[in-house]
């Protein structure tokens, strides 16, 4: 949605520097609107004005940022940490400028889909227990996952703290032998996000998760073309589909 604002505020929000740095750039004649040099930082412009340029570079203003990351192991899903690298450390300064945060969390050793945004309203919708937004994980599990496990997960299992999980859908994809022993490759879809939930669910049925990757969150799917540790902006369709999760259905 277009809005009116001071040009120095627009440029600062777009990542072209602080207000004072932008004022200096204006004095140097680096900022133009429709090809004309602008030296008044208080000039009111529309946020969708496509003729604004900084040093010849077109300025594209946006209020929010939405990033799809393929999180690698070894980094934490936080905005800051005194011991470990965070997912924000993987971002370029041009994205950090928007102060995004991870929507939910993946364990330090868990990889896969992670959404980062500065849109608090969307994050709230995706994390709200009332919405029960589904999340699907791919895991390698030590042990032979079987139909009894599928039934237990569908009924809800009791975790180590006494919490009974919501029904979850467990799909067995493959069974194989690895260095650790007999293993199973599975997909698990849950509708909540308790601490270490997937690992604790398998512990509840006597099995251990060796490798865990999140592949979906709501309508959003992991882009398998993204190497671990890289990211991209959501497409317009991906964003629209996610935003629709929080929109009440219209009665007809």
N, C-alpha and C positions, 0 to 999 in steps of 0.2 A: 504494500500500500504506500503510495506516494505521500510525502509530507513536506511542509516547509520548514527550513532550518537555516541557521547561519552557515556560510560556506566553510568557515574554519572548523566548526563542529563536524560537518559532514566529512571533511578531509581527514580530521583526526580519527573519526570513527572508522573510516575506510583504511586506516593504517598508514597514512602518509606522514605521521609525526605528531608531536605534541602541538598544542595551540601556539606556543611561542615559536616552535620550529616552522610552523606553517606561516606565521606572520613574517618571519625572516625570508621564507621562500617567496612570499608575495612582494616584498620589497625588491627582490631580485628579478621580479617579472616572470616567475615560473608558473604562475597559475592563470589559466585562461578560461573564459566562458564564451562559447560560440566564437572562438578565435580571438577574442578581445582580452587583453591583460587586465586582471582584477587585482587591486591593491587594498580593497576594503574588506577586512576579515568579518565584518558584520553584515556583509551582503546576504540577503535572504534568497535562497534558491530552493528548488524542488528536488527532493531526493532522487527522482527518476530523470533528472536532467542529464541527457546523454552527451551534452556538449562541454562538460567540465573536464579539464585536463590539467595534469600536474607534470611539468617538464615535458609536455608532449604526450604523456601517457594518459589515456582515457580513464576517468575515475568511475568505478562501478560501486555504487553504495549498496550495502545490504545491512539489515538490522541483526539478523540471526545467521548462524553458521551451523551446518549439519554435516558431520563427517562420518563416513563408514570406514572403520579401521579393522584390519586383520591383525589382532593383537598377538604379539609374540610372547613366548615364555620369558620369565625373568624380569618383567616390568609389572608394576602394580597399577591397579585401576584407581588412581587418585589424582588430585590436582597437585599435591606436594607430599614428599616423604623425606625424612631425614636420613634414611639409610639406602633406599633403592631408587632406581630410575622410575619415573612414572610415565604413563602414556602421553602426558603433555610434553614430556621431553622429546618425544618422537615427532612433534609438530614443528613446522616452520614458523618463524616469527610472525608471518602474515596471518596465520591461523591463531596463534597464541594471543594475538592482539584482541581477539573477540572474547577471550576468557571462557573458552568452552570447558565442559566438565563431562566425565563419563556418565552415561545413563545406566545406573546399576553398576555391578562390578563383576569382574572375572578374577579368579584366584591368580596369584603370581605365576603359577606354573600352567595355567589354563590358557589356551590360545583361541583365536577365532573372532567372531563378530562382536564388535563393540561400537556403540554409537556415542559420538561426542557432539555436544551442542551447548549453546548458551540459552536455549529456549526452555525456560523452567516449566512453562505450562505443558509442553509436549512431554517433557521428562516425567512430570507428575502423572500424566495420563498413562504412560507406559509402565510406570512402577506401582501404580495404585493397586492394592490388593483386590479392590472391587472389580477391576477390569479383568483380572486373571489372564493377562496377556501371555500367550504360549511362547515358550522358548525351547528350542530343540538342540540337543547336544549329540555329538558323535563321540563315542568313547571306546577305548580298548580296555577290556575288563579281564583281570586275572581270574580264571575259573570258567566253567561252562555255564553260561546263562541259559536258562531253560524256561519252559512254559509256566512252571511254578513261580518263577520270578516275575513273569509277565502278569500273572494273576495277582500276585502280591502287590505289585506296583499299581495295578488298576484299582485295587481296593484301598490303597494307601498304606504306607509302611510307618512303623513307629521308629523315630530317630532316637539317638542316644540320650536326648534330653526329655523324652516322653512325648514330643510333638508328633502328631499323626499327619502325614502329608496328604495333600489332595490327590485324587486319582491321577495317575500318570501313564502315558502310552509308551511301552517298551517294545521296540522292534529289533529282532535278532537278524543281523545281516550276514555274519560269517563266524565260523569257529576255526581256529588254527593253533598250531604249536609254535611258541616262541621260546627264547632263551629262558624266560621266567617260568614257562610251563604252558599248560593249556589255556588259551585265551579266547575271548569272544569280542567281535566287533558289533556294536549296537548303536541304535538311535534311541534317545529318550526325550520325550516332550513333557515338560512340567509347566504348571500354571501359577507358580509362585517363585520366590527367590530367597529361600533361607540360606544361612551361612554354610558354605561347602555342601549344599544340599545334595547334588548328584553323588558325590563321593560318600556322603553319609547314608544315602538310600541304599547304595550297594553294600556298604558295611553292615547295614541292617539285615541283609540276606546272606551275609557271610562271604562277600566278594570284595575285591579291591580294584579301584580304577587306576590304571597305569598311565593313561593319556586321555585328555579331555579337550574337546574343541566345540565351541558354540557355533552352530550353523544357521540358526534363524532366531529372530526376535519379532514377534508379531508378524507383520507382512514383510519384514525386511529379511533378505537372505544374504549370507556371506558371499562376497564377490571372490570366487576362487581364482580369478586372474590377479588378485592383489597378493604379492608376496607378504609373508609375515613381517610386521613392522611398518607396513605402508598403509596408505589410506587415500580416499577420494571423497569428493562432495557427493551427497545424495543427488540422484536425478529428480526432476520435478515429479515424476510419477511415483517414485519411492517415497518422497516426502508427502505427497498427497494421500497415498495409501496409509502411511503411518498416522497422519493427522486425522484420518477418518475413524481411527480406532476410538477416539474420544468424542466423536460426534453421535448424539442420540439418533436412533432410527426414527424417521418421520412416519407417523401413522397415516395410512391411506384409507 
